[in-house]
Amino acid sequence: METISLVLLLLLAVVVSSAVARVLPVAIPTPLVQIALGAVIGLSTHIRVDLDPEIFFLLFLPPLLFLDGWRIPKDELLRDWPIVLELALGLVVVTVVGAGFLIHWMIPVMPLAVAFALAAVLSPTDPIAVSAIAARVSIPKRMMHILEGESLFNDASGLVCLRFAIAAALTGRFSAGEAAASFAWAAGGGLAIGITVTLSVTWLKSRFSERFGEDAGTQILVSLLIPFGAYLLAEHLHCSGILAAVAAGVTMTFAEISRDALPATRMRQNSVWDMIQFAGNGAIFVLLGEQLPTILSRALRTVEISGRGNAWWLLAYVAAITIGLALLRFAWVWGSLRLTLFRKRTRPLGPTDLKLVLAMSFAGVRGAITLAGVMTLPLTMGDGSPFPARDLAIFLAAGAILLSLMTATVVLPLLLHGLRMPPEPRAVALEDEARVALSKSALKAIERQREKVAPDDALADVYDRAAARVGDLYRERIQRLDGGDTHSEQAQREERIERELRLAAIQAQRQKLRELMRGGKVGSSLSARLTRELDLLELRQRSET
């Protein structure tokens, strides 16, 4: 009963923190509000959460990593794959080595292997936290895609490095050859298992649905079980469950393309996964806040061993680590962008280019994956003794998360104001070509459907008028997109005005529907159906912005 009450309290705290973040007059990221609320719960109640590292890892990481891999835009990721890999792999290695030695040099009481483990969990970034920070400031889509791709792969690479560092801390030895072979098996096996599990499950699900019909609840539940199945199977075979979950998510996109589901199933599935992402990320930050008082007291005891028992030393360590991470990231981003986005520049980089580099650097906010990873540090060594400096490592990771969030909250909106990424004209042209092709296909289908009705049929005139009305929509779209002036200022202004008018019409319909409901002229069943139709229309309009 106590466990159920605790889970319900955590979920309630996630809901309350989100509501508080929305009503605050100052733009404070939701993760910071969740941490603060968690700290209030920890200080004002007798509730204490004893986190088992393995259970914590299993509950939170597979679904979150799976969802990241599933939803990341694949085409945009492929277009910018050089910079994504440079940030997600190269920067992770530099961070683990550079920050690891820095931490061990500052805090000799923390063994080098543990310092590397801490640096490994600090290497992943969190685009969800960046989105929360930039909620009131427009962030370039291309920049967001790069950050999402970086986060997807540095989650996996950073957490794999964490496993090797923990193994070195537990065994007291590290062999580069053994580590390379182990990494090859863990990475290759994890990727293969994630792909195989997703393809096998989706194929079986598709065959069953074709023969016996599709049930939305079953389809959604299967999608929830896939990341856990891939993770557990990979761990059982001593491969990387993290990479298995990521690979399963990426494969899910392509599996969905080849096997159609009902539109209602896809919509419900997206809603369920939105809720899981919201609850999972929120619960992690609330748990961090709830654990902070205990983590702080234990971290102080660990620092006292080194003869520095003052709490200010802890803050100095957090600040030094955060600054070190920022400098490493700035240097790497600068070099990476020079080799990719700016490689064709004939002129020196100007203030706008420096602004972009700074924005990409400050966008390296630590978040849920860092916290989930550091919480998985073992409680004890192989001989039963306490894991060295575990509480201090957790506090430093939590402090780095807080400080990076607060710094980005102040600086990032200033940098994002008016920021423009280098254009991608080919991407725009591809989108227009795809829309034109789809519209032409729709017109052909309308014509074929009309030809099925004989000219002397009583409904022939009705079909003609209906086909003309539906076809006009697609002809107008083709003319607008294929006219060579698609993205002129006048065309963009026309599209924006048309979208505003459509949204205004939808809102007017909503208001009228409420009036009819209050007057008892519309029943609940009809109201629900009309509301859903209006929701779909509004979602379509807003998705085109």
C-alpha positions in Angstrom: 0.0 0.0 0.0 2.8 2.4 0.8 4.5 1.7 -2.5 1.2 2.5 -4.4 0.8 5.7 -2.4 4.3 6.7 -3.2 3.8 6.2 -7.0 0.6 8.2 -6.9 2.3 11.0 -5.0 5.1 11.1 -7.5 2.6 11.3 -10.4 0.6 14.0 -8.6 3.9 16.0 -8.1 4.6 15.7 -11.8 1.2 17.1 -12.7 1.4 19.9 -10.1 4.9 20.9 -11.2 3.9 21.2 -14.8 0.9 23.4 -13.8 3.1 25.6 -11.7 5.7 26.0 -14.4 2.9 27.2 -16.8 1.4 29.8 -14.5 4.7 31.3 -13.3 5.2 34.8 -14.7 8.9 34.1 -15.3 9.9 31.4 -17.8 11.3 28.7 -15.5 11.9 25.2 -17.1 9.6 22.5 -15.8 12.5 20.3 -14.7 13.6 22.9 -12.2 10.1 23.2 -10.8 9.9 19.5 -10.5 13.2 19.3 -8.6 12.1 22.0 -6.3 8.8 20.3 -5.6 10.6 17.0 -5.0 12.9 18.7 -2.5 9.8 20.2 -0.7 8.3 16.7 -0.5 11.6 15.2 0.8 12.0 17.9 3.5 8.4 18.2 4.6 7.3 14.5 4.8 8.7 11.3 6.1 8.6 9.7 2.7 11.9 8.2 1.6 12.5 6.4 -1.6 15.1 3.6 -1.6 16.2 3.4 -5.2 17.5 0.0 -6.4 19.9 0.9 -9.2 18.9 -2.0 -11.5 15.2 -1.5 -11.0 15.6 2.2 -11.6 17.6 1.6 -14.8 15.0 -0.9 -16.1 11.9 1.2 -15.3 13.0 4.5 -16.8 15.7 4.1 -19.5 14.3 1.5 -22.0 11.0 3.3 -22.7 12.6 6.8 -22.8 15.5 5.7 -25.1 13.1 3.7 -27.3 10.8 6.7 -27.7 13.8 9.0 -28.6 14.8 6.6 -31.3 11.3 6.1 -32.5 10.4 9.8 -32.9 13.6 11.4 -34.0 13.3 12.7 -37.6 15.3 10.2 -39.6 15.7 12.3 -42.8 17.0 15.3 -40.9 19.3 13.1 -38.9 20.8 11.6 -42.1 21.3 15.1 -43.6 23.3 16.3 -40.6 24.8 12.9 -39.7 28.5 14.2 -39.7 27.9 16.8 -37.0 25.6 14.5 -35.1 28.2 11.7 -34.9 30.9 14.2 -34.1 28.9 15.5 -31.1 27.5 12.2 -30.0 30.6 10.0 -30.2 33.7 12.2 -30.4 32.4 14.7 -27.7 31.4 11.9 -25.4 34.9 10.4 -25.5 36.5 13.8 -25.0 34.1 14.5 -22.1 34.7 11.2 -20.4 38.5 11.5 -20.6 38.8 15.3 -20.0 36.2 15.6 -17.3 37.2 12.3 -15.7 40.8 13.5 -15.1 39.5 16.9 -13.9 37.2 15.4 -11.3 39.9 13.0 -10.0 42.4 15.9 -9.9 40.0 18.1 -7.9 38.7 15.3 -5.6 41.5 12.7 -5.0 39.2 10.8 -2.6 37.2 9.8 -5.7 38.9 6.9 -7.5 39.8 7.5 -11.2 37.4 4.8 -12.4 34.5 6.4 -10.4 35.5 9.8 -11.8 35.3 8.4 -15.3 31.9 6.9 -14.5 30.7 10.3 -13.3 32.0 12.0 -16.5 30.3 9.3 -18.6 26.9 10.0 -17.1 27.5 13.8 -17.5 28.2 13.4 -21.2 24.5 12.8 -22.4 22.4 15.9 -23.1 18.7 16.4 -22.8 16.8 18.0 -25.7 13.5 17.9 -23.7 15.0 20.2 -21.1 16.2 22.5 -23.9 12.6 22.5 -25.4 11.3 23.5 -22.0 13.8 26.3 -21.7 13.1 27.5 -25.3 9.3 27.2 -24.9 8.8 31.0 -25.1 11.5 31.5 -27.8 11.6 30.1 -31.3 14.4 27.6 -31.7 15.5 26.7 -35.3 14.1 23.3 -36.4 17.5 22.2 -37.8 19.2 23.0 -34.6 16.6 21.1 -32.6 17.1 18.1 -35.0 20.8 18.1 -34.4 20.4 18.3 -30.7 17.9 15.4 -30.8 20.2 13.3 -32.9 23.1 14.1 -30.6 21.1 13.2 -27.5 19.9 9.9 -29.0 23.4 8.6 -29.7 25.2 10.2 -26.8 22.7 8.7 -24.4 23.8 5.3 -25.7 27.5 6.0 -26.0 27.7 7.7 -22.6 25.8 5.0 -20.8 27.9 2.3 -22.5 31.1 4.1 -21.2 29.4 4.2 -17.8 29.2 0.4 -17.8 32.9 0.0 -18.6 33.9 2.5 -15.9 31.7 0.7 -13.3 33.3 -2.6 -14.3 36.8 -1.1 -13.9 35.8 0.3 -10.5 34.5 -3.1 -9.3 37.4 -5.2 -10.6 40.2 -2.7 -10.1 41.6 -3.2 -13.5 41.1 -2.0 -17.1 42.4 -3.6 -20.3 42.0 -1.7 -23.5 42.0 -4.8 -25.6 39.3 -6.5 -23.5 37.3 -3.3 -23.4 37.4 -3.1 -27.2 36.3 -6.7 -27.7 33.6 -6.3 -25.0 32.4 -3.1 -26.6 32.2 -4.7 -30.0 30.1 -7.6 -28.6 27.9 -5.3 -26.5 27.3 -2.8 -29.2 26.9 -5.2 -32.1 24.8 -7.6 -30.1 22.6 -4.8 -28.7 21.9 -3.3 -32.1 21.2 -6.7 -33.6 18.8 -7.7 -30.8 16.9 -4.4 -30.9 16.4 -4.6 -34.6 15.4 -8.3 -34.5 13.0 -8.0 -31.7 11.2 -5.0 -33.2 10.9 -6.5 -36.7 9.8 -9.9 -35.3 7.2 -8.5 -33.0 5.8 -6.1 -35.5 5.6 -8.8 -38.2 3.7 -11.2 -35.9 1.4 -8.4 -34.8 0.7 -7.4 -38.4 0.0 -11.0 -39.5 -2.4 -11.5 -36.6 -4.2 -8.2 -37.3 -4.6 -9.0 -41.0 -6.3 -12.4 -40.1 -8.3 -11.6 -37.0 -8.6 -7.8 -37.0 -6.8 -5.1 -35.1 -7.4 -4.2 -31.5 -6.0 -0.8 -30.5 -5.4 -1.7 -26.9 -3.4 -4.8 -27.8 -1.3 -2.9 -30.4 -0.4 -0.1 -27.9 0.5 -2.6 -25.1 2.7 -4.5 -27.5 4.5 -1.3 -28.4 5.1 -0.7 -24.7 6.6 -4.1 -24.1 9.0 -4.0 -27.1 11.7 -1.8 -25.4 11.6 -3.8 -22.2 11.8 -7.1 -24.2 14.8 -5.9 -26.2 16.5 -4.5 -23.2 16.1 -7.6 -21.0 17.1 -10.0 -23.8 20.2 -8.0 -24.6 21.2 -7.9 -20.9 20.6 -11.6 -20.6 23.0 -12.2 -23.5 25.6 -9.8 -21.9 25.0 -7.2 -24.7 24.1 -3.5 -24.3 20.4 -3.2 -23.4 20.7 0.5 -23.9 21.7 0.2 -27.5 19.1 -2.5 -27.9 16.4 -0.1 -26.8 17.6 2.7 -29.0 17.9 0.3 -32.0 14.4 -1.0 -31.3 13.0 2.6 -31.4 14.8 3.5 -34.6 13.6 0.3 -36.3 10.0 0.9 -35.1 9.8 3.9 -37.5 10.6 1.7 -40.6 8.4 -1.2 -39.3 5.4 1.2 -39.1 6.0 2.4 -42.7 5.8 -1.1 -44.1 2.9 -2.3 -41.9 -0.1 0.1 -41.8 -2.1 0.4 -38.6 -5.5 2.0 -38.2 -5.4 5.8 -37.9 -7.3 5.6 -34.5 -4.7 3.1 -33.2 -1.8 5.4 -34.2 -3.4 8.4 -32.5 -4.1 6.6 -29.3 -0.6 5.1 -29.3 0.9 8.5 -29.7 -1.2 9.8 -26.8 -0.1 6.9 -24.6 3.6 7.4 -25.4 3.3 11.2 -24.8 1.9 10.5 -21.4 4.8 8.0 -20.7 7.4 10.5 -21.8 5.8 13.2 -19.7 5.4 11.0 -16.6 8.8 9.3 -16.9 10.9 12.5 -17.3 8.9 14.3 -14.6 9.2 11.4 -12.1 13.0 11.3 -12.5 13.3 15.0 -11.7 10.9 14.8 -8.8 12.9 11.9 -7.4 16.0 13.9 -7.8 14.5 16.7 -5.6 13.3 14.2 -3.1 16.7 12.6 -2.8 18.7 15.9 -2.7 18.6 16.4 1.1 19.9 12.9 1.8 22.4 13.1 -1.1 23.8 16.4 0.3 24.3 15.1 3.8 26.0 11.9 2.5 28.1 13.9 0.1 29.3 16.2 2.9 30.5 13.1 4.9 32.4 11.9 1.8 34.1 15.3 1.4 35.0 15.3 5.1 37.3 12.4 4.4 39.5 14.6 2.2 39.6 17.2 5.0 37.3 19.6 3.2 34.0 19.4 5.2 32.7 22.8 4.2 29.6 22.8 2.0 31.0 25.5 -0.1 33.6 23.0 -1.4 30.7 21.0 -2.9 29.4 24.1 -4.7 32.9 24.8 -5.9 33.2 21.3 -7.3 29.9 21.6 -9.1 30.8 24.9 -10.6 34.2 23.7 -11.7 32.8 20.6 -13.3 30.0 22.5 -15.1 32.5 25.1 -16.4 34.9 22.3 -17.5 32.0 20.6 -19.4 31.0 23.9 -21.0 34.5 24.6 -22.2 35.0 21.2 -23.6 31.7 21.4 -25.4 32.3 24.9 -26.8 35.7 23.9 -28.2 34.3 20.7 -29.8 31.2 22.4 -31.2 33.4 25.2 -32.7 35.6 22.7 -34.4 32.7 20.5 -35.5 30.7 23.3 -37.1 33.9 24.6 -38.9 34.2 21.1 -40.5 30.5 20.8 -41.4 28.1 23.7 -41.6 30.8 26.4 -42.2 33.2 24.4 -44.3 32.2 26.2 -47.6 32.5 29.7 -46.1 35.0 31.9 -47.9 34.8 34.7 -45.3 35.8 34.5 -41.6 33.1 33.5 -39.2 31.1 36.5 -38.0 29.1 37.4 -34.9 26.1 35.4 -36.1 28.2 32.3 -36.5 29.7 32.8 -33.0 26.1 33.2 -31.7 25.2 29.8 -33.2 28.2 28.1 -31.7 27.4 29.6 -28.3 23.7 28.5 -28.6 24.7 25.0 -29.5 27.1 24.9 -26.6 24.7 26.2 -23.9 22.1 23.8 -25.3 24.1 20.9 -23.9 21.9 20.7 -20.9 22.1 17.7 -18.6 18.8 16.1 -17.7 16.9 12.9 -17.1 19.3 10.4 -18.6 22.2 11.8 -16.6 20.2 11.4 -13.4 19.0 7.9 -14.3 22.5 6.8 -15.1 24.2 8.1 -12.0 21.5 6.5 -9.9 22.6 3.1 -11.2 26.0 3.3 -9.6 26.3 0.1 -7.5 25.6 0.3 -3.8 28.5 -2.0 -2.8 31.7 -3.4 -4.2 32.3 -7.0 -4.9 33.5 -7.6 -1.3 30.4 -6.0 0.2 32.1 -2.7 1.1 30.4 0.6 0.1 31.0 1.8 -3.4 33.5 4.6 -3.1 32.2 8.2 -3.3 28.8 7.1 -4.7 26.8 9.7 -2.8 29.3 12.4 -3.8 29.1 11.4 -7.4 25.3 11.5 -7.3 25.4 15.0 -5.7 27.9 16.3 -8.3 25.7 15.0 -11.1 22.6 16.5 -9.6 24.4 19.8 -9.1 25.6 19.8 -12.7 22.1 19.2 -13.9 20.7 22.1 -11.8 23.5 24.5 -12.7 23.4 23.7 -16.5 19.6 24.2 -16.4 19.7 27.5 -14.6 22.5 28.8 -16.8 20.8 27.8 -20.0 17.5 29.3 -18.7 19.1 32.7 -18.5 21.5 32.6 -21.5 19.8 30.4 -24.1 16.7 32.6 -24.8 19.1 35.6 -25.4 21.1 33.6 -27.9 18.1 32.0 -29.7 16.4 35.4 -30.3 16.6 36.0 -34.0 19.0 33.1 -34.6 18.9 31.5 -38.0 20.6 28.2 -39.1 22.3 27.9 -42.5 19.4 27.2 -45.0 18.5 23.8 -46.4 17.0 24.7 -49.8 17.0 21.1 -51.0 15.0 19.9 -48.0 12.3 22.5 -48.7 12.2 21.5 -52.4 11.9 17.8 -51.4 8.9 18.7 -49.2 7.2 20.6 -51.9 7.8 17.8 -54.4 6.3 15.3 -52.0 3.2 17.4 -51.4 2.7 17.9 -55.1 3.0 14.1 -55.8 0.6 13.3 -53.0 -1.9 15.9 -54.4 -1.7 14.5 -57.9 -2.2 11.0 -56.6 -5.3 12.2 -54.7 -6.8 13.8 -57.9 -6.3 10.6 -59.8 -8.0 8.6 -57.1 -11.0 11.1 -57.1 -11.3 10.8 -60.9 -11.2 7.0 -60.7 -13.9 7.0 -58.0 -16.0 9.3 -60.1 -15.7 7.0 -63.2 -17.3 4.2 -61.3 -20.6 6.0 -61.5 -22.4 5.7 -64.8 -23.4 9.0 -66.5 -27.1 8.1 -66.4 -26.9 7.2 -62.7 -29.2 9.4 -60.5 -26.3 10.3 -58.3 -24.0 11.3 -61.2 -24.6 15.1 -60.7 -24.0 14.7 -57.0 -20.7 12.9 -57.6 -19.6 15.6 -60.1 -20.2 18.4 -57.6 -18.6 16.6 -54.7 -15.6 15.6 -56.8 -15.2 19.2 -58.0 -15.2 20.5 -54.4 -12.7 17.9 -53.2 -10.5 18.3 -56.2 -10.3 22.0 -56.0 -8.5 21.7 -52.7 -5.7 19.6 -54.3 -5.5 21.6 -57.5 -5.0 24.8 -55.5 -2.3 23.1 -53.5 -0.5 21.9 -56.6 -0.7 25.4 -58.2 0.7 27.0 -55.0 3.5 24.5 -54.6 4.4 23.9 -58.2 4.2 27.5 -59.4 7.8 28.4 -58.8 7.0 31.1 -56.3 6.2 28.9 -53.3 8.4 30.4 -50.7 8.3 34.1 -51.8 7.3 36.5 -49.2 3.9 37.0 -50.7 3.2 33.2 -50.8 4.3 32.8 -47.2 2.1 35.7 -46.1 -0.9 34.2 -47.9 -0.3 30.8 -46.3 0.0 32.3 -42.9 -3.2 34.4 -43.3 -5.1 31.3 -44.6 -3.9 29.3 -41.6 -5.0 32.0 -39.2 -8.4 32.2 -40.7 -8.9 28.4 -40.5 -7.8 28.4 -36.8 -10.2 31.3 -36.1 -13.0 29.4 -37.8 -12.2 26.3 -35.7 -12.2 28.3 -32.5 -15.6 29.8 -33.4 -17.0 26.3 -34.0 -15.7 25.2 -30.6 -17.4 28.2 -28.9 -20.7 27.5 -30.6 -20.5 23.8 -29.7 -20.1 24.7 -26.0 -23.1 27.0 -26.3 -25.2 24.2 -27.8 -24.1 21.8 -25.1 -24.9 24.2 -22.3 -28.4 24.8 -23.9 -29.0 21.0 -24.0 -29.3 21.1 -27.8 -26.4 18.7 -28.4 -25.9 15.4 -26.5 -22.6 14.1 -25.1 -22.1 11.5 -27.8 -22.5 14.0 -30.7 -20.4 16.5 -28.8 -17.5 14.1 -28.3 -17.5 13.2 -32.0 -17.6 16.9 -33.2 -14.9 17.8 -30.7 -12.7 15.1 -32.0 -13.2 16.3 -35.6 -12.3 19.9 -34.6 -9.2 18.6 -32.7 -8.0 16.8 -35.8 -8.5 19.9 -37.9 -6.7 22.1 -35.5 -3.9 19.6 -35.1 -3.4 19.5 -38.9 -3.3 23.3 -39.1 -0.8 23.7 -36.3 1.4 20.9 -37.6 2.0 22.9 -40.8 3.4 25.9 -39.0 
